[in-house]
Amino acid sequence: MSKENLYDVIKKPLITEKSVAATANSQYTFEVKKDATKIEIAQAVELAFPGRKVKKVRTVYMPSHSKRMGYKFGRTDSSKKAIVTIEGEPLEFMNV
């Protein structure tokens, strides 16, 4: 896969109470494209954060669910998230 396509694999980091607690174990959570594979996710993280090596990638498909805004009902978008374990030093954007 080309570098331009690898930059599109990771959409954004997910900052939740659980994901911030997992940073102590060098685990970081990202929202990724739904059709991304574990290998593509690992390559994208290593490209985005040079000098880091990905140890393990776990993925979770997050289905859509019902949501209500006033009297109207709708559905949220389904998504995919990846929990990536990094070897070495912690990532800079997650230092809290």
C-alpha contacts under 8 A as a table, 3 or more apart, distances in Angstrom:
res1	aa1	res2	aa2	distance
1	M	5	N	6.51
1	M	6	L	6.74
1	M	40	E	7.81
2	S	5	N	5.42
2	S	6	L	6.34
3	K	6	L	4.99
3	K	7	Y	6.33
3	K	47	L	7.99
4	E	7	Y	5.38
4	E	8	D	6.82
5	N	8	D	5.21
5	N	9	V	6.75
6	L	9	V	5.26
6	L	10	I	7.73
6	L	40	E	6.92
6	L	41	I	7.85
6	L	43	Q	7.18
6	L	44	A	5.01
6	L	47	L	7.83
7	Y	10	I	6.47
7	Y	44	A	6.17
7	Y	47	L	7.86
7	Y	48	A	7.33
8	D	11	K	6.68
8	D	33	K	7.80
9	V	32	V	5.57
9	V	33	K	5.43
9	V	36	A	6.48
9	V	40	E	7.42
9	V	41	I	6.60
9	V	44	A	6.61
10	I	13	P	7.93
10	I	30	F	6.62
10	I	31	E	6.22
10	I	32	V	4.57
10	I	33	K	6.70
10	I	41	I	7.26
10	I	44	A	7.00
10	I	45	V	7.77
11	K	30	F	7.21
11	K	31	E	5.46
11	K	32	V	5.25
11	K	33	K	6.93
12	K	30	F	5.71
12	K	31	E	5.38
12	K	32	V	7.30
13	P	28	Y	7.81
13	P	29	T	5.94
13	P	30	F	4.15
13	P	31	E	6.00
14	L	19	S	7.17
14	L	29	T	5.51
14	L	30	F	5.27
14	L	31	E	6.36
15	I	19	S	6.07
15	I	20	V	6.45
15	I	29	T	7.62
16	T	19	S	5.15
16	T	20	V	6.08
17	E	20	V	5.33
17	E	21	A	6.30
18	K	21	A	5.16
18	K	22	A	6.31
19	S	22	A	4.99
19	S	23	T	6.61
19	S	27	Q	7.69
19	S	28	Y	6.58
19	S	29	T	6.18
20	V	23	T	5.37
20	V	24	A	7.83
20	V	28	Y	7.92
20	V	94	M	7.65
21	A	24	A	6.11
22	A	25	N	5.50
22	A	26	S	6.77
22	A	27	Q	5.36
22	A	28	Y	6.92
23	T	26	S	4.73
23	T	27	Q	4.97
23	T	28	Y	6.00
23	T	90	P	7.75
23	T	94	M	7.54
24	A	27	Q	7.33
25	N	85	T	7.86
26	S	85	T	5.63
26	S	86	I	5.52
26	S	87	E	7.19
26	S	90	P	6.29
27	Q	83	I	6.35
27	Q	84	V	5.43
27	Q	85	T	4.37
27	Q	86	I	6.40
28	Y	83	I	5.59
28	Y	84	V	5.23
28	Y	85	T	6.47
28	Y	86	I	7.82
29	T	81	K	6.85
29	T	82	A	5.64
29	T	83	I	4.49
29	T	84	V	6.26
30	F	81	K	5.60
30	F	82	A	5.33
30	F	83	I	6.60
30	F	84	V	7.84
31	E	79	S	7.38
31	E	80	K	6.00
31	E	81	K	4.37
31	E	82	A	6.34
32	V	36	A	6.93
32	V	41	I	7.71
32	V	79	S	7.60
32	V	80	K	5.68
32	V	81	K	5.55
32	V	82	A	6.64
33	K	36	A	5.38
33	K	79	S	7.39
33	K	80	K	6.45
34	K	61	Y	7.77
34	K	79	S	6.08
34	K	80	K	5.27
36	A	40	E	6.17
36	A	41	I	6.58
37	T	40	E	5.24
37	T	41	I	6.23
38	K	41	I	5.05
38	K	42	A	6.17
38	K	57	V	6.06
38	K	58	R	7.36
38	K	59	T	7.35
39	I	42	A	5.16
39	I	43	Q	6.23
40	E	43	Q	5.10
40	E	44	A	6.06
41	I	44	A	5.06
41	I	45	V	6.21
41	I	57	V	7.61
41	I	82	A	7.80
42	A	45	V	5.27
42	A	46	E	6.23
42	A	54	V	6.00
42	A	57	V	6.81
42	A	84	V	7.71
43	Q	46	E	5.16
43	Q	47	L	6.08
44	A	47	L	5.01
44	A	48	A	6.04
45	V	48	A	5.06
45	V	49	F	5.98
45	V	54	V	7.45
46	E	49	F	5.24
46	E	50	P	5.69
46	E	51	G	7.34
46	E	52	R	5.92
46	E	53	K	6.21
46	E	54	V	6.74
47	L	50	P	5.69
49	F	52	R	6.06
49	F	91	L	7.75
52	R	86	I	6.79
52	R	87	E	6.59
52	R	88	G	6.71
52	R	89	E	7.78
53	K	86	I	5.93
53	K	87	E	5.50
53	K	88	G	7.47
54	V	57	V	7.54
54	V	84	V	6.98
54	V	85	T	6.04
54	V	86	I	4.70
54	V	87	E	6.16
55	K	84	V	7.63
55	K	85	T	5.41
55	K	86	I	5.46
55	K	87	E	5.97
56	K	84	V	5.87
56	K	85	T	5.05
56	K	86	I	7.30
57	V	82	A	6.61
57	V	83	I	5.84
57	V	84	V	4.61
57	V	85	T	6.37
58	R	82	A	5.57
58	R	83	I	5.09
58	R	84	V	6.43
59	T	80	K	7.05
59	T	81	K	5.75
59	T	82	A	4.35
59	T	83	I	6.23
60	V	80	K	5.75
60	V	81	K	5.36
60	V	82	A	6.32
61	Y	78	S	7.75
61	Y	79	S	6.17
61	Y	80	K	4.47
61	Y	81	K	6.52
62	M	78	S	5.65
62	M	79	S	5.10
62	M	80	K	5.53
62	M	81	K	7.32
63	P	77	D	7.56
63	P	78	S	4.57
63	P	79	S	6.54
64	S	75	R	6.22
64	S	76	T	5.11
64	S	77	D	5.19
64	S	78	S	4.29
64	S	79	S	7.61
65	H	75	R	5.45
65	H	76	T	5.67
65	H	77	D	7.83
65	H	78	S	7.94
66	S	73	F	7.05
66	S	74	G	5.80
66	S	75	R	4.52
66	S	76	T	6.55
67	K	73	F	5.87
67	K	74	G	5.33
67	K	75	R	5.48
67	K	76	T	6.67
68	R	71	Y	6.91
68	R	72	K	5.83
68	R	73	F	4.52
68	R	74	G	6.22
69	M	72	K	5.41
69	M	73	F	6.36
69	M	74	G	7.88
86	I	90	P	7.71
90	P	94	M	7.67
90	P	95	N	7.52
91	L	94	M	5.92
91	L	95	N	7.05
92	E	95	N	5.69
